[in-house]
Amino acid sequence: MLKNSMQQVLEAISNPTRRKILDLLKQGEMSAGELGDHFAISGPSMSHHLSKLKAADLILPTRQGQSIYYSINTSVFDDAAQFVIGLFQKRGDLTK
């Protein structure tokens, strides 16, 4: 994962609203409206949070008719987990 991408991921998950969105998406694909029903924020604020998550490739949008549905991009989470694990490994342990 590129350094800039990791920075975007960490920035995206640093916000509690975005973490809650990701938590909701663990249950399955949801539209922006369905996600918005779980928050007391404006549509533009929800759009901002979704944009941050999309920019970090943490969610994937899929257009279905006039609605956009979002799902979690698990490959980015796998890459982020490997990055974090690498931070805590000793240099000699990198092949394990």
C-alpha positions in Angstrom: 0.0 0.0 0.0 1.3 3.4 -0.9 2.2 5.8 1.9 -0.4 8.3 0.7 -3.1 5.6 0.7 -2.3 4.5 4.2 -2.5 8.2 5.3 -5.9 8.4 3.7 -7.0 5.2 5.4 -5.8 6.3 8.8 -7.4 9.7 8.4 -10.7 8.1 7.3 -10.9 5.8 10.2 -9.9 8.4 12.8 -13.4 9.9 12.7 -16.1 8.1 14.9 -18.9 8.8 12.3 -16.9 7.1 9.6 -16.1 4.2 11.9 -19.8 3.8 12.6 -20.5 3.8 8.9 -18.0 1.0 8.4 -19.5 -0.9 11.3 -22.9 -0.6 9.7 -21.6 -1.8 6.4 -20.3 -5.0 8.0 -23.9 -6.1 8.0 -24.1 -5.7 4.2 -24.5 -3.3 1.4 -26.5 -0.1 2.2 -27.6 3.0 0.4 -26.6 6.5 1.5 -30.2 7.0 2.7 -30.1 3.8 4.7 -26.8 4.8 6.3 -28.1 8.3 6.9 -31.0 7.0 8.9 -28.6 6.0 11.6 -27.2 9.5 12.1 -28.4 12.9 13.2 -26.4 14.7 10.5 -27.3 16.5 7.3 -27.1 14.9 3.8 -24.1 17.0 2.8 -22.3 15.9 6.0 -23.1 12.2 5.2 -21.8 12.8 1.7 -18.6 14.3 3.0 -18.0 11.2 5.2 -18.8 8.8 2.4 -16.4 10.8 0.1 -13.6 10.4 2.7 -14.2 6.7 2.9 -14.3 6.3 -0.9 -11.1 8.4 -1.3 -9.4 5.9 1.1 -10.9 3.0 -0.9 -12.5 1.7 2.3 -15.9 1.5 0.6 -17.0 0.6 -2.9 -20.0 2.4 -4.5 -22.4 0.5 -6.8 -25.1 2.3 -8.7 -28.5 0.5 -8.8 -31.0 2.6 -10.7 -31.0 6.0 -9.1 -29.5 4.8 -5.9 -25.9 4.2 -4.9 -25.2 1.4 -2.6 -22.0 1.1 -0.5 -20.1 -2.0 0.6 -16.8 -2.5 2.5 -13.6 -3.0 0.4 -12.0 -5.8 2.4 -8.8 -5.8 0.4 -7.9 -2.4 1.7 -8.5 -3.6 5.3 -6.2 -6.5 4.6 -3.5 -4.2 3.3 -3.9 -1.9 6.3 -3.7 -4.8 8.8 -0.5 -6.0 7.1 1.0 -2.5 7.3 0.2 -2.2 11.0 1.5 -5.7 11.8 4.7 -4.7 9.9 5.2 -1.7 12.2 5.4 -4.0 15.3 7.6 -6.8 13.8 11.2 -6.8 14.6 13.4 -6.4 11.5 14.6 -10.1 11.8 11.0 -11.3 12.0 9.9 -10.0 8.6 10.0 -13.4 6.9 7.8 -15.1 9.5 
